[in-house]
Each structure stands twice: as structure tokens, then as C-alpha cells.
């Protein structure tokens, strides 16, 4: 995974966050301290000093953050020190060779307890005020254990578990969440220990995070490769972070051909006009060929270019083209669930539009009502309502293209669906739970930056009071890996141009997105339609040349 945040100076050029300075970005480096050690591992905070072990010498050192001075303190109990944590009185150290957690009195240097760990490959360790948490690289789990006798209480999957090796080298407890560092993906995750859900994430400050510690206000990260400790900001206000920008021209075409033998008397094509959004910046006004007859807006506020063609003969072709010059980026929302408002804080205009029923939703259907009760339970926080519904859908469904776009109750009962059908189910369940939801439809980069998309993609946006609209892709995040699930909950890659945002059926699109059309024919007519979006990376190899031709037999664009 590419680095999101390397240091405060690099952040200014590489990432942006609306209304925030460089050091206010989540994961931004506030300062760094050189440990001076050969192979520093593990990290703990005792209220005044940082503690770190040196794997090369098997010794423990303290670091004074005010001076940056590193001092030798004592020998480690074992020969393979790894994770460190502080329980308010004792320093706990995981030894990878002994598979044991040692409790050490830092004042006297005495080992007061040796706690065998029922984990084959223990690494990180953290204290939550009552219990110890230990990461197991081999099993891919984070386990809560009793500090008295080592009894295992429960566990949840490591963020990157599921199909790959995990290296959860650093753990730290901030009083509410467990912070977890993975040295393979070089990512730091903020995790809810009740569910194992990743609430937020950002890139580690350097290539080899090997320890985490919480000092009451900030997170500290030890990096073994740079041999430094970094003080990090973990708050971002009510904003999102953009990175990995791509400059692209997107040529979207709706092409109709009449195979006759009759005549198409009129053909109206509606192409959704994209706007700048958190994941995209429209660099100039979209261009159209031919000139649209007019621009119209539906009840959701979505703008369309309407093309009107008439008298399309047998063998004729009508083509409507929109060219968009855009910058698309990765975007990640940073949410504090405790700062999300209640359902009562939802504005009346939002509730009126985005809690309403519609033909694909059927909110009062017993299948939807039962699913909401099972998924949501007694939860009242809008963030967790959305998360529970999203997880419920992913447990009950699998991705499958099985035909048309069926209503939400039919799709959920069947247990499979397309991206649109996943979206119908999630919108229906969210609205039935009192949480406003809508959809976003897009054209997608398929593989290379220069590519063609004729499949497209749709996902959901939910309304979180005090934050606004928040993206959730239930089909994209349908994966056993927690990190993948989290990436699609409040995050978008730099592969999308969102053209369409809607709350349900539209006068111009129905339940479709990107574009749609209607026509009137005379006699027997057979029409073939193709929609496609072509991506042309700007400044790389080539850019599109749109001529607006209609073929040898043409229809007549309306004046």
C-alpha cells in the first residue's frame, strides 16, 4: 500500500483535507525522535517516558520525549523481545521465542510474572485497563487474555487477515479503541474491539512500524527501519483526505442504431452531468456532441443533458457524447462515531426525501422489516446502524449477476445480486431503520488508466448527522478481510467518475444511472443500444479526439 502520510512536510504536497493544516491530518507526524538503537522493537508509555526494547542487545531503554534522550534501563526477561505495554504499574513484554508475556518492574528490574501465551506467533501487546490484548501473526487474530492466568476471553480477526500473512506488530489502547499497526501494508488501524471493525486507518509514517503507544493525547509509532519514534495526530475534524490524483478525460457515449425496417420518429437521450465531489474535481465544463436540446434537473437535483433526435431511418445511427475533463482521487473519510449526531438531528428536508419508500425498496415488506430488526437491534448511533446493516448484507448475500434489477425484498430473500441490487437492499434497510440513504452511480477505470467501461458501478451514501453524506459500497466491501470491508465503508478509490446521485426513481433515468433514453417508432423497428465510458489519461500517451460523427446514414439532431 502506498504511503498516505510520510511526514508533515510531505503531506502538504501529497494529500489534502478541507479546512485543515498539515499537522491536523490524521497520521500526520508532529515530531520524531531518533532512538539511537540498532534494532528497536515494541513501544510503551508509562505516563512520563516511552519504553522501547532493542532486539539486537535484548535490553530495555527509556526515552524522554521532552529531551529525546535514550537511556539503558535493564535487561529483557527473554532473548527475543517484541511487543511492549504498560499497565499502570508494570511493563509487559512479549517474547517471541518463549511465547510468553513477562511483567517487569521497571524500578527494580525484576520479573514478577511469566505468563505463557496460547498463541503460536505472538507479536504486539496492549493493556486496556483490565485485560491484555495480544496479536498473533500466524493465526491472524487479536486475542484478549486474562493478565492473571492467561485465559483467553475472545478474539477477532486482524485487519489484514484472510488470504495473506499478517504482521500486526504494534498495539495500543486509547481508552476507547485499539490501535493496530501492520508492517506488511504499513498501515495503522483504529479498531472497535467489540466487533473487530476498523473505524479509521492511515499509513504509517515510515516503512516498518514495530510498536505503538498512546500518551493520552497522541499516538506514538516506533519504526524499526528508520529507528525512530514518531508522535502522530489521530484526529481530522469533520473532513476527508484525498490522495493519488489522476488527470483523466472521460468520453461517455450513448449510441443507438436502428436496424429497421421502420423509422424511429423521435429519440430522447439523457446523460447525467457530473459535478465536483470529494472524490473528483471537474476541471472545465463538460463538452457535448451534438449540442443538447436542453438541460433538465430531476427531483434529486441531478442535472442531465437532453439530446433529441428525429427521423432515424433503417440503418441509421444516433450518438450522444459527453466529454469530461476531471481529476479523480482516492478519498477516505475520518469519522469519530461518538461525534455523529442522533437520528433526531437529521434535517427535515433530508429525512423527507431520503426516508421515503420507492418501487425498488418496499420498506414495509416483512423481509426488510425482519432484516432491520436482526441487523440493528437496539443500536441508535447512525454510524453503527449503517455499519451493522452493511455487515448484515455481506453475511446474507453474495455477488451474482442473475438478471434484472429486482426489488430489495426479492434480492435479500434470494441472497445474491449485482452492485445495484446490493444498493437497493442497503438503501431499503437504512431507510426502514430511520437512516437516510441514496445511491451514487459511476463510470469506472477498468484496469489500466486508459480503459473502457460498459459495466459501470453503483453504491450507497448514508447521511450521518454532523458529517453529511458518507459512501458505503456493500458489494465492493463484501470480503472476509476486515481491511477490505473498511476500505469500502467511507472510502473510494481513484477509479470512479460519479455521474449520478439519486434517491430513487428519476423522471429521466428511472432507476438507471449514467444515462437513459426513450423513443417513438413507426412501423417495425429493431434498435441496438450501447453505452460506454472511455478513459484517456491526460499527459501520458494520448487524448481523445471527438468529432461528433453520426455515420453514413444519420438521423437529424433537433435544432
Beta strands, then each sheet from edge to edge (+ up, - down):
strand 1: 16-17
strand 2: 29-34
strand 3: 40-45
strand 4: 50-54
strand 5: 59-64
strand 6: 69-75
strand 7: 81-86
strand 8: 91-95
strand 9: 100-105
strand 10: 110-116
strand 11: 122-127
strand 12: 132-136
strand 13: 141-145
strand 14: 152-157
strand 15: 168-173
strand 16: 178-182
strand 17: 187-192
strand 18: 197-203
strand 19: 209-214
strand 20: 219-223
strand 21: 228-232
strand 22: 240-258
strand 23: 263-272
strand 24: 280-282
strand 25: 287-289
strand 26: 294-297
strand 27: 303-312
strand 28: 317-333
strand 29: 398-399
strand 30: 416-417
strand 31: 437-444
strand 32: 451-453
strand 33: 457-464
strand 34: 468-472
strand 35: 491-492
strand 36: 496-502
strand 37: 515-522
strand 38: 527-537
strand 39: 556-557
sheet 1: 1+ 22- 28+ 24-
sheet 2: 1+ 22- 38+ 32-
sheet 3: 1+ 22- 28+ 25-
sheet 4: 1+ 22- 28+ 35-
sheet 5: 2+ 21- 20+ 19-
sheet 6: 3+ 4- 5+ 6-
sheet 7: 7+ 8- 9+ 10-
sheet 8: 11+ 12- 13+ 14-
sheet 9: 15+ 16- 17+ 18-
sheet 10: 26+ 27- 23+ 37-
sheet 11: 26+ 27- 39+
sheet 12: 29+ 30+
sheet 13: 34+ 33- 31+ 36-
end
